């Protein structure tokens, strides 16, 4: 295994979720998929998804579209030391970060997404990093026990690891949560679960 083919969000209403993701982010189901699920879940699910874009105007366009489609604002889009971005919660409960490292617009505004990143909030970043390296992923960036980013090819979903409480703080939500993650990751040739209970399966078709 060397990449994530797609992520599948488990939602109560697949039609409503599909409509939201199309209207808000223009996602077509190639990398972010949906399937029906009623597994109990409360609070923070231990992960966020990020849409990385080219410039602040694109962040604002996606952020506004998400709110208009029914998302809840967790953190308004604003400047920071690393760039510009904000956080919303989709109607199905998934937390989305929309961000860019650029400080200003340099081209016409679009809603184009350059990269989708799955950030897992884990208890032990170093141990989970070792686990994924053993599964075949290649480390792209690593900052000790705080953050890890794995390499990803074009058209795939990038995987990153963060401390759970730190990720919850970034997302603007309490770190506590119980029950299902409501997430299945597609990649590799066999099903498995990582040390924090995130489920992986071979390529899932919508």
Beta strands, then each sheet from edge to edge (+ up, - down):
strand 1: 6-11
strand 2: 32-36
strand 3: 41-43
strand 4: 47-52
strand 5: 72-79
strand 6: 84-89
strand 7: 95-100
strand 8: 115-122
strand 9: 139-143
strand 10: 147-150
strand 11: 158-163
strand 12: 177-179
strand 13: 183-186
strand 14: 192-193
strand 15: 199-201
sheet 1: 2+ 1+ 13- 15- 14+
sheet 2: 3+ 12-
sheet 3: 5+ 6- 7+ 4+ 8- 11- 10+ 9-
end
